[in-house]
Each structure stands twice: as structure tokens, then as C-alpha cells.
Amino acid sequence: MSTSERLAPAQPTRRHHHTRTIRIDAYERSDGLWDFEARLVDVKSVDFRLASGLRAANEPVHDMLLTLTIDRALNIVAARAESVSVPYPGYCNTIGPAYGQLVGLNLMRGFRDAVKTRLGGVAGCTHITELATLLPTAVIQAYAGVVLDTRDASAAEEQSVQPFQLDRCHALRTDAPAVREFYPRWYRGPTGPDAVG
């Protein structure tokens, strides 16, 4: 055994206590709208004492669902929230109607700030409001290639409209090497032999 092996600290043991699962499902409807169902579930792997009573291990502490109906322009046309399992039954699960305030918002125009203004703090449920703020990127991913034009480089060269995904993250900045390689028509960075990439 080497000196470094003898001096290495022992790895701590771990005991699992909690799992939070967030799932977002997208459904294209026959009327041209889309439904997005966002669900948050918190489960403890040990019995958990709440002010409202004991929650048995593996029984959800939170099970909340937010459903938004969205048009192809990313406008919310319907919203519904449901609390299936909550720590304070009869109290937590009464806030659902407040999420109707999401109707009329656009997911790409100040959405997260509007959600916090309308439903932050005591105006909403912490967990359902958190679900709402996760939806813009999930919707964009679901719409990619179906509603939003995310053409590959060869198709992009034939069109005059910049692909939607450019300038929306660090890797796809129009001055980034990835854009120079995959979307050269929209590349706006340094060119020539001295360009770094």
C-alpha cells in the first residue's frame, strides 16, 4: 500500500432520503394547439413527519401538475394547475385557479418575469410556479423541427431565414466556432487564417 493510499480520506457513506422528479410531456392536438403537462413529484425514502401528520416513505409529499395549452406562436391559451398530493391538504391544493393568470402570456417574451410577478411568493404555489418557469425551454425543444425551423446546415444554406436556435446559447452564438462549422452562412465572427476556432 502506497503512502498516498494510506493518507487518502475514507469516502463517506450515503443514505438516500429524497427524490424530486420533474417530467414535461408535449402533445400536438388535432386543432393545431399543443398541450404541455408538467409534473413535479417529491418522494421521501423514509417516513416524514409534517405538521399535518406522518407521510409514509415512498408516498408523495408533493404531486403537482401544470397543464398549458399553447398555440404555434408560443402564446398560452389555457392553463390549469392541480395538486394531487400536498403537505397541507385543504390548503395547498386550493391555489390551482390562480394559474389561469398565465393565459395570454407568451413563452418567449418576458414569461419568467411575468410568472414571478403574478404567481411568486404567496400569490401561488412555490412548486407549481417553478414548473411554469421550466416550460419555455421544454416547449422550444418540443417545437424544434415541427413548429420551429431548426434546419440542418445544408437546408439552411438554401433559405434566407436564420435558423431559430442561433444566438440562443453560448455554443450557437453567431460568432462561435460551431456556427462557423455548421451554419457558415450566419457566422459573424473573425474569419481568415488567424481566426481561432
N, C-alpha and C positions, 0 to 999 in steps of 0.2 A: 504494500500500500504506500503510495507516494505521500509526501508531506502535504500537498495541496488537497488530496482526498481526505486526509485526517482532519484538516482545518476547515473543510467546507461545512457550512452550517446545514443542519438537518432540515429537510423540507417539511413545512408544516402540514399536518393532516387537514382535510377539509370535510365539512358536513353540509350537505345540501339543505337549504331552508326554503327557497322561494324560486318560482318561475313566473316570469311575465311573458305572455305570448301575445303578439300583435299580428293580425292577419288582415290583409286587404284583398278582397275579391272584386273583379270587374266583370260586368255583364253588359254586352251590347244588346239593346232591346229592338224589337221589330218596328218600333215607332221612330227610330233614329236617335233616341236618347240612350244614355248609359246609366246603369246603377252601379254604385260603388259601396260595398259593405265593408266597413272597418270594425274589427272586433278586438277588444282588449280583455284578456283573462289573466288574473293573478291567482296563483295556487301556492299554498304553503305545503311543504312536505312533512310538517309537524303540526300538531294541534296548536291552534292560535286563539288566544283569549282576546276578545273585543269587549268594549263596554256593553254591547248588545248581546253578548253571550259567546260561548265557545264555538269556534269554527273548526271542524274536524280536519285533520290532514287530508290533502288532496281534494277538498271541497272548495270551489272557487270563493275567494273573498270578493273579487270583482269579476263580473262578466258583463261587459257593456258593448253595445252595438250602435254604430252610427251609420245610417244609410243616406247617401246623397244621390239624387238624380241630376245628371249634368248633360247639357247639350254639347254639340260638337265645337262650340266656341268657348267652352270651359265655364259657362255660366251655370250656377246652381238653380235648378227649377223646383226642386223639392228636397226636404230634409226631414229626417226622423231619427230620434235617439231613443234607445231602450236600455234599461238597466235590469238585467236578468238576476244577477247576484250582486248584492251590495252589503257593506258592513252595517248600515243602519236602515233596515227595511222600513218602508213607510215614510222615509225622509229623503235618502239619496235618490230613490227611484221616482221622485216627483218632478225632476228638472227636465225631463225629455222634451216637453213642448217649447222650452226656451230655444232649442236648436233650430226651430223654424226661422230664427233670425238669420240663418245662413243663406236663405233663399234670396236670390238677387246678386249675391257676391260672385265675382269671377276669380277662379283659382290662380290666375296669373297677374292680377292687378291688386296688390295690397291685401291679399287674402289673409295672411297670417296676422298682420296688424289689426285687421277688422275683426278677426275671431277673438283676439285678446281684448279688444275694446268692448265688444258685445257680450262675450261669454267668459272673460277671465275672472279669476277670484271667485267671489260669492255669487256672481251672476250666472255661473254654470257649474258643471262637474269637472274637476281637475282632469280626470281620466278621459272623459268624452271630448273635452276641449283639446287635450293632447292628441287624440286620434284625428281630430279635424285638421290640426296643423301638419300632420303627416301626409294628407291626401294630395297636395299638388304634385309631388314627385311621383307618387303612385299612379295618378291619372295620366301624367305625361308618359310614363312607361307603358301603360295600357294602350294609350292612343298611338304610340310610336308605330309607324308603318301602316296604321289603319286609318286614323283620323289626321295625324300629323305626318308631314312629308319628312322622312328621315332617310332619303335616298342614299344609296351607296355612291362611291366616288364616280363610277362610270355613268350612272344615271344623272348624277348631279352636274356633270360636265355638259350634258345636253340641255339643261334647264338654265334659266336666268335667275331663279329664286334661291337664295341661300338656304341650305338645309336648316331645319328648326333647331337642331341640337348645338349648332355652332355658337360660341360666345355665351354658353350657359354653364360651363365648368372649366376648371383650370386646364385640363387636358385638351379641350376643344376650343381654346381661345383662338381667334383668327390669326394671332401671331405665334402660335405654338407649333413645334415640330410635327405633331400628329396631324394638324390641319395641312401643313406643307406636304406631308406624305399622302394623306388620304383624300383631301379636299383642296388640291392646289389652286383651283380657280378662286377660292375665297381666302387664300393665305395672304396676310397683311404684314408679315414680319420681315426681317432682314433677308436679303437674297444675295446671291453671288458666292464666290469661293470662301469668303470669310464668315459666312453665316454659320452660327453654331446650332446644332440640332442633334 
